Amino acid sequence: MGPKPTRAPGEAAWTLYVVLIMLAMTIVFMALQAWPVENTPPDPALLQALADNTFPIATVQPNDDFQDLQFLKPILADKRIVALGEATHGTREFFLMKHRLLRFLVREMGFRLFAIEAGVASSRAINDYVLHGTGSGRQTLMGLEYWTWKTEEVLNLIEWMRAYNADPATTHKVQFLGIDPVFGERDRTMAANVRGILEQEGEGSKIVVWAHNGHIAMTEGRMGRYLKEEFGDRVYLIGFEFNRGAFVSRRDPLTGTLTLYRVGPASSHYYAYTLARLDAPILFLDFRRLCQDELLCRWLREPHLSHNMDELYYVSRFKESWHTLDLSWLELYDGLVFVENTTGSQNLLLK
């Protein structure tokens, strides 16, 4: 046998350096988490106004009972693009709710196009499956570039699309499309791809878009802004926020493996803190409706914190400003889904 391979001194030193840095950051993070936070109770008048002007949602579970979603019809009646965000890429309740909203928009409002933050080419196999039954849902899903979508929740969405299209009663089939260039100027290109899909499908076509809150937002350089500039009020951007719970994300930069992170209740610096004091675990906020009330509009207009966890959370978790947004919701979205307590997505790579 030849000599046993050895790790170069420089490589070993670099690995030790990274491990020590991560250990130090973990200690600092734990200390900061233990630091007491003084919360300011919300104004009772604000809570009452929110209770009177928000829409409770009965469940995030995908089903075809849409009685609790009927309030969306006048809100989305003239919309051609409905974009669904997420504060993390690994929250089960966000994924389930987006599946449920897709069913509602397809069955009740005539949407026939679904686009996701995934590669254009790699999504074609899923589209072939949902349209024609080519291959299997799981096989085609695992062909996507990103770990984020390889979950039981997205697989169940794909299987529902396949069943819907295979139903002889279905006259207009639903398509599954990717809009992400993967490399390059992502947000501008994703917006251009949405426009291209609608142009190809013709007048009257309507699309549901699934991406991170950061992409669907109206801030400069984001897909949501580009879509608003081109389609105006025919776009409705829905952010997703939570108060506490868990989500799946990357564990560390060395292995790229996944783990479950937990987040405690939001402090009074967050919008979520106020919403969590209402007697509704799932809420929908339409900002145009809320801004008809002066108190609510002032609350929306004043910047508060929102959760904003991305794939770099294993680093950004060590400083609050790295995984939050300090912006007015009116600068970001048209409406928002709030879930008080969340759990991690059922990622197939963890099984």
N, C-alpha and C positions, 0 to 999 in steps of 0.2 A: 504494500500500500504506500502511496505517496504521502508526503508530509501533510498534516492537518492544516486546512486553510486558516489563516489568522486575519483578524480585522486590522486594517491600517490604523496606526496610532492617531492620525488626524480624525478619522471617522469615529473611533471610539470616544475621543475627547468631545467631538461635536454632539454625539448622542448623549453623553453624560451632561453636557451643558444644557441641552434642550430639556432633559429630564429634571435637572435642578431648577431651571427657570419655571417649569410648569409646577413643580412642587412648591416653590416660593409663592407663585401666583395663587395656588390653591389655598395656602395658609392665609394669605391676605384676604382672599375672597370669603373664607369662612369667618374671619374676624369681622369683616364688614357686614356679613349676614347677621351676625350676633348683635350688632350695634342697634340699640333701640331706636324706633322711629316714632315720632309724635305725629299723630294724624289729626287733622282738623275735621270735625263732623260736618257733613254737607248741610246746606241750608234746607230746612224742612219744606219751604215753598218750592225750591228747585226739585226736590224729590217728588213732591205732589204733581208738579208740572210734567216731569218726566213720566210718571205713572199714567198721567192722562193723555200723553201724546206719543207714546211708544207702543209697539205691537208685540205682545207676548207670542212666542211660538211654542207649540205643544211639545215637539220632539225634533231631534235631529235625525232620527231613524228614517232611512229612505222607505217610503211607501206611497201608495197612490191615493191616500186620503188627504186632500189638500184644503180641508175646511179652514184650518188656521192660517193658510197662506193666501186666502182670497184678497186680503188687503193689498197685495202686490199688484193686482191687475190694473187699477188706475194709475199706480206709480210707474209701471213699466209699459203701459199701453202703447206708447208711441216710440219705444226704444228699439233700436236695431242692433245694438251691442250691449250686452250685460256682462260686466267683468267681475269675477269673484276672486277676492284676495285671500290672504292667510297671514297671520302674524308669525307663524312658524311653518316650516316645511314638514312637520311631523306630528300634527295634532289630529287625533281620530275624529273628534266632534266637528272640526272644520271640514274634513273630507266627507263625512257623512252628510253634513248639511248641504255641501255643494252638490253632492249626488242628488239629494232630495230636491234642491232648487232646480237642477237640470231636468229631473222628471217633470216638475211642475211647469217649467217653461216649454218643454216639448209637448206635453199632453194638453196644457191649458192655454198656451199662448203662441203656438205655432213656430217655435224655434226648431231648426233642423241641423244646425251646425254647432259642433263643440270643438274648441281649440284649447290646447294646453301648452304650458311652458316646457316643451320637449322638442327634440329634433324633428325637422320636417320629414326627412327621409326615414328615420326610425319609426315614426308614427304611421307610416303607410301600411305596415304589416298589421297594426291594430285596426286600421280602417278597413282593410280587406277582410279581417275577421268579423267586425261588426256588420259589415254590409253583406258578405257572402259566406261567412262561416269558414274561411280559409285558415287552417292551422288551429291553434287553441288560444284562448284568452290569456292564460298564464304565460305561455311560450312567447307570445308577441309582446306582452307587457315587460317581460324580463329583457327584451331587446332594446329598451329605451336606455339612453345614456345615464340618466340621473337616478340615484338611489331613492330619491324622495317619493317617486310615484310607484315604486315596486312594493305595493301594500295590498292587503286584503280589501281595503276600502276602494281603491281604484280598480282592482280586479273585479269586484262586485259591480261597480259602475259599468265597466266594459261588458260584463255578462248581461246586465240589464239592457244595454244598448243592442246587443246581439239578439236577445229575446224579443225586444220591441220590433226590430227590423224583420225578424223571422215570422212575426205574427201576420197571417194573411189579411188581417183587417188594417194593417199599416199601409197607407197610400204614399207617404213621403218618408223615406228612410233618413235616419240620423247618421251623420258622419263624425268620425273621430280624427282630428287633424292636429299636427304639430306646427308651431309658429316660431320656435326658437332657432336661431342660426348656430347656437352652441358657442361659436367663437365670433369675435367682431363686435360691432356696435349693436348690442342685443336689443335694447328697448326700441330704438328707431326701426330696426329691422322687424321686430315682432309686430309693431303697429302697421308697418307696410305689408306684412304678410296677412294680417287681419283684413286690411283694405283689399288686397289682391283676392282673397277668398270670396269676399262679398261681391266684388266685381265679376268674378268668374261665375258665381251662382246667380247673379242677376238681381234686378229690382225686386224688393220684397223679401229677400233673404235676410235672416237674422241669426246672430251668433252668440254663443255663451263662451266666455274666455276665462280660463283658470290659470292663475299665476300668484306669486307672492304679493303681499300688500305693497312692497316696494316698487313692483313693476306696474301695478294697476293704478298707482297714485297719480295725482295731477301735478306733482312737483316737476321742476325743470328737468328735462332730459329723460323723463320716464314715459313708458308706453301709454299710460293713462293720459298724460298731457298731449302727446301726439294724436291720440284718438279724439280727444276733445277738440283740438284745433281743427281737425278735418270733419268730424261728424257732429260737433256741437252737442245740443241737448238730446240727440238721438243715442247718446252714450250714457249709461248709468254705471257708476263705479261703486262697488260694494266692498268695503273693508271688513276684516274679521278681527275681533279682539277678545281677550279673555281676562279673567281676574286672577285665577290661580290654577295650578294643576301640573300636568306633565306633558312632555313632548319628546319625540325622537330626533336626534341629530348626531353629527359626527362626534366620536370620542376624543380623538387627538390627531395632530397633523402627521404623525409617523405611520400609523396603521390605516387610517381612514375608516376604521370600524365604527359601528353605530352603538349608541347607548341611550338610556332614558334619563332625561334631566327633569328636575322638579323645581317649580317656582312657587314661592309663597304668595299670600294675598298682596295685592297692589296697595301701595301707600296712597295717601290723599293727594299726592302730586299727579296721580293718574286719573284719566277719565274713568277707568274701570272701577276705581274705588267707589265712586258715586253710583254707578250702575249696579254694582254688587249689593247696594243697600235697598234695591227695589225687590218686590216680592215676585220675581220672575227669573228663573235660571237661564232662559234663552230669550233674547229680545231682538227686535229689528227697529232701527232708527232711520227714519227718512228725514234728512236734514232740511229739506224745503219745508216740510210740515213743522219741524221743530222751530225753524226760524220765523214762523208766524207768531211765536210767543217771544216777547222781548227778553225775558229772563233766560229762556232756553237758548236763544240765539247768542246771547252774551256768553253763556257757558261754553257753547261750541266754538265761538270765535276766539276766546282766550286760550292760548297754548297750554296744553297739559301733556303729560307723558303718555305714550302708547308703547306696547311691547313690539319689538321689531327683531326677532331672532332669525338669523340667517345661517348658512352652512358653516360659518366661522365662530359659532357660539362657544366652542371649546376655548376660544381666546376671549371673545367679546363679553362673556359672562363675568369677567373679573372687574368690569367697570360699567356702571349703569348706563352712562351716556353712549356706550358702544353697542348696546342692544335695545335702545329705546329711540323713539322720535319725540322731540319736544316742539310739536307743531299743532296748530289748530286743525281739528278734523275738517273744518270747512275748506282748508287748503289742500286736503288730500282726497276726499271721497264725496259721493253724493248720498250715501247711506252706509249703514254698518250692521253687521250681525254680531251680537255680543253673547258669549257663552261664559257663565260664571265659573264653572269648574271643568277642567279638561283632562283627558288622558292621552297617552301616546298612541300614534298610529300603529297598526299591526303590520310592521314591515316584514316582507318575505325574506329579506336578507338576515333577519335575526332568528329565523326558524330553522 
